Each structure stands twice: as C-alpha cells, then as structure tokens.
Amino acid sequence: MTIWTQARRAARMNPSVIREILKLTEKPGVLSMAGGLPAPESFPVEAIRLACDQVLRDTPREALQYAASEGFAPLREWVAQHLSRQGMTVGAAQVLITTGSQQGLDLAGKVLADAGVPVAVESPTYLGALMAFNPFEPNFVSLAGDDDGPFPEAFGRLPHDAPGTRFAYLLPNFQNPTGRVMPRHRREAIVAAAQAARVPIVEDNPYGDLWYDSPPPPALTSLWPEGCLYLGSFSKVLAPGFRLGYMVAPQALFPKLLQAKQASDLHTPGFNQRVVHAVVHDGFLDAHVAGIRARYKTQRDAMAQALQRHMPPGTAWHAPAGGMFFWLRLPEGLDAMALLPRAVEAGVAYVPGAPFYALHRDPRTLRLSFVTLTPEDIADGVAVLGRVLHEALESQAQVAP
C-alpha cells in the first residue's frame, strides 16, 4: 500500500508510444523505420571534439559554472542572426535557449494552457507536443486541413467565447508526422485567419533546414511576429545529445517563459551551449547541413522507389520535400497498431499513426523514418513491410463473408 498521492495531472501523463516501440526494435535483425532519430553518421564528431577542447582551454570555469537562465549571450545572438537571414525580424533579447525544443513545448504549455481551455492542433500533429500540453488539461480542438496544412477557415470555427482558444500549435515545415509543407499562400491565409480570430500561434520548426529541392516559404512568425511563439532546435542539424533548442518570444510573453524555465531547470547546460556556439559561429552549419540534405535526399528517394514497388493497391502516400518521414494510409480494413507485432516479428518496425491524433484517430495510418537506414536496408525493410501488408489483406479476404 502506497502513501503517495499523485496529482490529478499525473493521470494525463502517458508513456511515449514511439519510445515504447523503440524497445521492440532492440530485437536482433529488426530494421527500424520507427524513431525520428537523425543519422548518427551526420554528427560532426571532429568539429565537436575540437570545440570541446577550445571551451575547456579558453573558458573552463565559466563553462562549468551556473549560467544565465536566458542562455549563453553569444549563442542567443547567433540564433537571432541565423533567423534574420531567413526573413524573420529577431533580436537576441527575444531568444530563450531551452533544453531541447521539447522543453519549449513544455514551457509553452505551462505559461499558456489552462484546464478546459481550447488549444488548437493539426490533425495529425506531433505526438511529443500532445504529451507536453496534455498535463495542463487543455481542451484539444482539431484543425481540419489537407495536404497543404490546416484550412484557414478552420480558425473561424474555433471556440471564441471567453476565455477563447489559447493558441494554435502548427508545424509548417515538413511536419512530423506527415512530412507536408505549407505553401506560401496557405501560410498567408492562415496568419490572416488567426489574426481575425485572435488566436496566437505556436510555430514549431525542427525540420525547416532539411529541405531537398528548395527552401520552405518564410516562417509564420515572419508574417505575425507579435502573435507567434517560435521554436527551433539544434538536434536535427547538429546532434540531439546536446539537448539544445530555442524559443523566440514576443516581448510581452518572454518574462513569463523565462520564469517558467527558471523554475524548471535554472538554465540549459552552459558547457553545451558554449560548445555548440564554438561549432556554429563561423558559418560551419551551412556547409554541414548541405551534406545532411544530400544524404537524406538519397534515402528519401530510395524509400519512395521501394514503396512504389512493394505497397499493396489502396495504400496512399506522398514523397516529402524535406524532413525525415513518410506518412502512409493503409488499405481499408487494416489497422497499423494491430499489425505492428506481426511486422516486428517479420523484421521491420514503424510507428502507428493513431497516437498522433488528439481526436478522431485514424487506425489505418503509420509513419516511416528513412534517415537512419542505408538505401539497401530501406529497400529490404519496405519489402518486408509490403509482404506483411499483402498477407494481412489476403487473410482479410479469406475471412470475408
């Protein structure tokens, strides 16, 4: 018998479906297309080693001491300049360095969400955001949309009676999980609709630099700076082990986000911040990310070709123009979650799509990641998945009346 009484919000905390699935992939011989992990071969190990040596040689005590909650000032300045080159108007004073962009989602939930108050999300949307917001007990509202993103008119249908919809969480660039990118005209229409509905936007952009043919359109934040909270990350373009992300906040919101961070972890590790700044400050990242894009594009093309070759009729997907994921919708009657154990037993793993929906889950969807496998392994893994799906359809046909 326990003497511990858990807070009500603890009941709304659930294990990450993706993390649980990754445990299944530890089985020898499983080709995992499940986790959204960057390719470890892309990590700039030598540049990071040299940066660590430099930091420990030049500023060892400062790097190992407590640091400012806002973040390392030169890194904040670099972020502001980096985003300004992409069309955003950003000052370093607006930049808050976070312990991964996942902490940014947690801080946004703490500061903005309330029990029973609507929060609008895409359908589907990033599972980690739903997990971050859920303990604060919002009333999730799904934004209807298509392959270009949410419909602008969906903002006019959001709850507007007091206290109104608190914010809309959007991923305009190569969305996780669908891989879709919002075109410029949709971004402009969404911002206009959000302004009219007085619904602020939390814009999450971990994949925007991973484009394969052309850069994505300007950020939503560049169109409405005072109405957007912007999240970015070094995890996909440098290395996730640093757990380093950032927020760009309007002046009215920044102090409260800073207070929430101070209560959470005091500050993001100063050593990590100084090392990352030493790596990126001289333009290293531009050439480095270009190499990642070339690598991932080859893997994207390999998966597109394999899907075309092996998926059964009735399976739908689009090759993403960037990012790390394919989003599939299976033929009628198949359930991706139910088929996962069979797929793992056959030697391949994926992420079922249902957990990415706040409401009205689609059991026929699944997500495939292509960046951690070679083109040869991608071809083999998709072939195995195709066999599993074909066999499931054949079994279904045999039991049909």
C-alpha positions in Angstrom: 0.0 0.0 0.0 1.5 3.3 -1.0 1.4 6.6 1.0 1.9 8.6 -2.2 -1.0 10.5 -3.7 -0.4 11.6 -7.2 -1.5 15.0 -8.6 -4.6 14.8 -10.9 -2.4 16.0 -13.9 -0.2 12.8 -13.4 -3.1 10.7 -14.7 -2.8 12.6 -18.0 0.8 11.6 -18.4 1.3 8.6 -20.6 4.4 6.8 -21.9 5.6 7.8 -25.4 4.3 5.3 -27.9 7.4 5.9 -30.0 9.8 5.3 -27.1 7.9 2.1 -26.3 8.1 0.9 -29.9 11.8 1.6 -30.0 12.2 -1.0 -27.3 10.8 -3.6 -29.7 13.5 -2.6 -32.3 16.2 -3.9 -29.9 15.3 -7.3 -31.1 18.3 -8.5 -33.3 17.6 -8.3 -37.0 14.8 -5.7 -36.9 15.1 -2.9 -39.5 13.7 0.1 -37.6 11.9 2.8 -39.5 10.2 3.9 -36.3 12.2 6.5 -34.4 12.6 10.1 -35.6 16.4 9.9 -35.0 18.9 11.8 -37.1 21.6 9.7 -38.8 24.5 9.3 -36.4 26.8 9.4 -39.4 25.8 13.0 -39.8 27.1 14.1 -36.4 30.2 16.4 -36.8 32.2 14.5 -34.2 35.6 16.0 -35.0 34.3 19.6 -35.0 32.6 18.9 -31.7 35.8 17.4 -30.3 37.8 20.5 -31.3 35.1 22.8 -29.8 35.1 20.9 -26.5 38.9 21.3 -26.3 38.6 25.0 -27.1 35.9 25.7 -24.5 37.8 23.8 -21.8 41.1 25.6 -22.7 39.7 29.1 -23.0 36.8 29.4 -20.6 36.7 26.2 -18.5 35.4 27.6 -15.2 32.8 29.7 -16.9 31.6 26.7 -18.9 31.3 24.5 -15.8 29.6 27.1 -13.6 25.9 28.0 -13.3 24.8 30.2 -16.1 22.2 32.7 -17.1 18.7 31.3 -17.5 18.2 33.2 -20.8 21.1 31.3 -22.3 24.7 32.0 -23.4 24.6 35.5 -24.9 26.8 34.8 -28.0 24.6 31.8 -28.9 21.4 33.9 -28.5 22.9 36.5 -30.8 23.8 33.8 -33.3 20.3 32.4 -33.3 18.9 35.9 -33.9 21.2 36.5 -36.8 20.5 33.0 -38.2 16.8 33.5 -38.2 17.1 37.1 -39.5 18.9 35.7 -42.6 15.8 33.6 -43.1 13.4 36.6 -43.2 12.5 36.9 -39.5 13.0 40.1 -37.6 14.5 38.8 -34.3 16.6 40.4 -31.6 18.8 38.4 -29.2 16.7 39.7 -26.3 13.8 37.6 -27.7 15.7 34.3 -27.7 15.4 31.9 -24.9 17.8 28.9 -25.0 16.0 25.7 -24.0 16.9 22.2 -23.1 15.8 20.8 -26.4 12.8 22.2 -28.2 10.7 19.7 -26.2 11.3 21.9 -23.2 10.0 24.8 -25.3 6.7 22.9 -25.8 6.6 22.2 -22.0 7.1 25.9 -21.2 4.5 27.0 -23.7 2.0 24.6 -22.1 2.9 25.8 -18.6 2.5 29.5 -19.5 -0.4 29.4 -22.0 -2.6 26.4 -21.4 -5.3 26.1 -18.7 -7.6 23.3 -17.7 -10.6 23.2 -20.0 -9.4 26.0 -22.3 -9.2 25.2 -26.0 -5.9 24.6 -27.7 -6.0 24.0 -31.5 -3.8 21.4 -33.1 -3.4 19.9 -36.6 -4.8 16.5 -37.3 -2.5 14.6 -37.1 0.2 16.5 -35.2 3.5 15.9 -33.3 2.9 13.3 -30.6 5.5 15.0 -28.3 3.5 18.2 -28.3 0.3 16.5 -27.3 2.3 14.8 -24.5 3.8 18.2 -23.4 0.5 20.0 -23.4 -1.8 17.3 -22.0 -0.9 17.5 -18.3 -2.1 21.1 -18.3 -5.6 19.8 -19.2 -6.4 21.8 -22.3 -9.4 21.0 -24.4 -7.8 20.0 -27.7 -9.6 21.1 -30.9 -8.5 19.6 -34.2 -8.0 21.9 -37.2 -9.4 20.4 -40.4 -7.0 20.5 -43.3 -5.5 18.9 -46.4 -2.0 18.2 -47.8 -1.2 22.0 -47.6 -2.0 22.2 -43.9 -4.9 23.5 -41.9 -7.8 25.2 -43.7 -7.7 28.9 -42.9 -11.5 28.9 -42.4 -11.0 26.3 -39.6 -9.7 29.2 -37.4 -13.0 31.0 -37.7 -14.7 27.9 -36.3 -12.6 27.7 -33.2 -14.2 28.4 -29.8 -14.1 32.2 -29.3 -16.3 32.7 -26.2 -14.2 33.7 -23.1 -11.6 32.6 -22.4 -11.3 31.7 -26.2 -8.8 29.4 -27.9 -5.5 29.9 -26.1 -3.2 29.1 -29.1 -2.9 27.0 -32.3 0.1 24.7 -32.5 1.4 24.4 -36.0 4.4 22.7 -37.8 4.6 24.4 -41.2 7.8 22.8 -42.5 7.9 19.0 -43.3 5.6 18.2 -40.5 6.1 15.4 -38.1 4.4 13.0 -38.8 3.0 13.7 -42.3 6.0 15.4 -43.9 3.8 18.1 -45.5 4.9 21.7 -46.0 2.6 24.6 -46.1 2.9 26.7 -49.3 3.2 30.4 -49.1 -0.4 31.2 -50.0 -1.7 28.9 -47.2 0.7 30.5 -44.6 -0.5 34.0 -45.5 -4.2 32.9 -45.3 -3.6 31.1 -42.0 -2.0 34.1 -40.4 -4.8 36.4 -41.6 -7.4 34.0 -40.3 -5.6 33.6 -36.9 -5.3 37.4 -36.6 -9.0 37.8 -37.3 -9.9 35.1 -34.8 -7.4 36.5 -32.2 -5.7 33.1 -31.9 -1.9 33.2 -31.3 0.3 30.6 -33.0 3.0 28.4 -31.5 5.2 27.6 -34.5 7.4 24.6 -34.2 10.2 24.3 -36.8 12.7 21.5 -36.1 12.9 20.3 -39.7 12.9 23.6 -41.8 16.6 23.4 -42.7 16.2 19.8 -44.0 14.8 20.7 -47.4 15.8 18.7 -50.5 14.9 20.8 -53.6 14.1 24.3 -52.4 13.8 26.1 -49.0 10.4 26.4 -47.5 8.5 29.7 -47.5 9.0 32.3 -44.8 8.0 31.4 -41.3 4.6 32.2 -39.9 6.4 34.2 -37.3 7.9 36.5 -40.0 4.3 37.4 -41.0 3.0 38.0 -37.5 5.9 38.5 -35.0 3.8 39.7 -32.1 1.3 36.9 -32.5 3.7 33.9 -32.8 5.9 31.9 -30.4 8.7 30.2 -32.5 10.5 27.0 -31.6 13.8 25.8 -33.1 16.3 23.1 -32.4 19.9 22.0 -33.0 19.0 18.4 -32.6 18.3 17.6 -36.3 21.1 19.7 -37.8 23.9 19.1 -35.3 23.4 16.4 -32.6 20.4 15.6 -30.4 22.6 14.6 -27.4 23.3 18.3 -26.6 19.6 18.7 -25.9 19.7 22.3 -27.2 16.8 24.2 -28.6 15.5 27.8 -28.5 12.3 29.9 -28.4 11.7 33.3 -30.0 9.0 35.0 -28.0 7.2 38.4 -28.2 8.3 40.9 -25.6 5.1 40.5 -23.7 5.5 36.8 -23.3 9.2 36.4 -22.8 9.4 37.3 -19.0 6.9 34.6 -18.0 8.5 32.0 -20.2 11.8 32.8 -18.5 10.3 32.4 -15.1 8.8 29.1 -16.1 12.3 27.9 -17.2 14.0 29.1 -14.1 11.5 27.0 -12.0 12.1 24.0 -14.3 15.9 23.7 -14.6 17.5 27.1 -13.8 19.3 27.1 -17.1 20.3 24.8 -20.1 23.8 23.4 -19.6 26.2 26.2 -20.2 29.0 23.8 -21.4 26.8 22.5 -24.2 25.8 26.0 -25.2 29.4 27.2 -25.5 30.4 24.1 -27.4 27.6 24.5 -29.9 28.4 28.2 -30.3 32.1 27.3 -31.0 31.0 24.9 -33.7 28.4 27.1 -35.5 29.6 30.7 -35.0 31.8 30.8 -38.1 29.3 29.5 -40.7 30.1 25.8 -40.2 26.4 24.9 -40.1 25.6 26.0 -43.7 28.0 23.5 -45.3 27.3 20.8 -42.7 23.5 20.9 -43.3 24.0 20.8 -47.0 25.7 17.5 -46.6 22.9 16.2 -44.4 20.4 17.2 -47.1 22.2 15.4 -49.8 22.4 12.2 -47.7 18.7 12.3 -46.7 17.5 13.0 -50.2 19.2 9.8 -51.4 17.5 7.9 -48.6 14.1 9.6 -49.3 14.4 8.6 -53.0 15.2 5.1 -52.0 12.1 4.8 -49.8 9.9 6.4 -52.5 11.0 3.8 -55.0 10.6 0.9 -52.6 7.1 2.0 -51.6 6.1 2.2 -55.2 7.4 -1.3 -55.8 6.1 -3.1 -52.7 3.0 -1.4 -51.2 -0.4 -3.1 -52.0 -3.0 -1.3 -54.0 -5.0 1.1 -51.9 -2.0 2.4 -49.9 -1.6 6.2 -50.1 1.5 8.4 -49.5 3.4 11.4 -50.8 7.2 11.7 -51.0 8.1 14.5 -48.7 10.1 17.6 -50.0 12.1 17.6 -46.8 12.3 16.3 -43.2 12.6 12.7 -42.2 9.3 11.0 -42.6 6.8 9.3 -45.0 3.2 9.1 -43.9 1.2 6.2 -45.1 -2.5 5.4 -45.1 -3.2 1.7 -45.5 -5.9 0.0 -47.5 -9.4 -0.2 -45.9 -9.7 -2.7 -43.1 -6.1 -2.7 -42.0 -5.0 -1.4 -38.5 -1.4 -0.3 -38.3 -1.3 -0.7 -34.5 -2.6 -4.3 -34.7 -0.2 -5.2 -37.4 2.9 -3.9 -35.7 3.8 -7.1 -33.7 3.5 -9.0 -36.9 5.8 -6.6 -38.7 8.4 -6.7 -35.9 8.3 -10.5 -35.9 9.0 -10.3 -39.7 11.9 -8.0 -39.1 10.7 -4.4 -39.6 9.3 -1.7 -37.3 7.3 1.5 -37.8 5.2 3.9 -35.8 1.4 3.5 -35.9 -0.3 6.8 -36.8 -3.2 6.8 -34.3 -1.3 8.4 -31.4 -0.5 11.4 -33.5 -4.2 12.4 -33.4 -5.6 14.4 -30.5 -9.1 13.4 -31.6 -10.7 11.1 -34.2 -7.7 8.7 -34.6 -7.1 7.1 -37.9 -6.0 3.4 -37.3 -5.0 3.0 -41.0 -2.1 5.4 -40.8 1.6 4.9 -40.0 4.9 6.8 -40.1 8.1 5.6 -41.6 11.5 7.3 -41.0 14.2 6.9 -43.6 17.3 8.7 -42.4 19.0 6.1 -40.2 19.0 3.2 -42.8 21.1 2.7 -45.9 19.2 2.7 -49.3 19.8 -1.0 -49.3 18.3 -1.5 -45.9 15.4 0.8 -46.8 14.6 -1.4 -49.8 14.8 -4.5 -47.7 12.7 -3.1 -44.9 9.9 -1.8 -47.2 9.8 -5.1 -49.0 9.2 -6.9 -45.7 6.5 -4.4 -44.7 4.9 -4.9 -48.1 4.8 -8.7 -47.6 3.2 -8.2 -44.1 0.5 -5.9 -45.6 -0.2 -8.2 -48.6 -0.5 -11.2 -46.2 -2.9 -9.2 -43.9 -5.1 -8.3 -46.9 -5.1 -11.9 -48.1 -6.2 -13.1 -44.6 -8.8 -10.4 -44.6 -10.2 -11.6 -47.9 -10.3 -15.2 -46.7 -12.5 -14.4 -43.7 -14.8 -12.0 -45.6 -18.3 -13.3 -45.9 
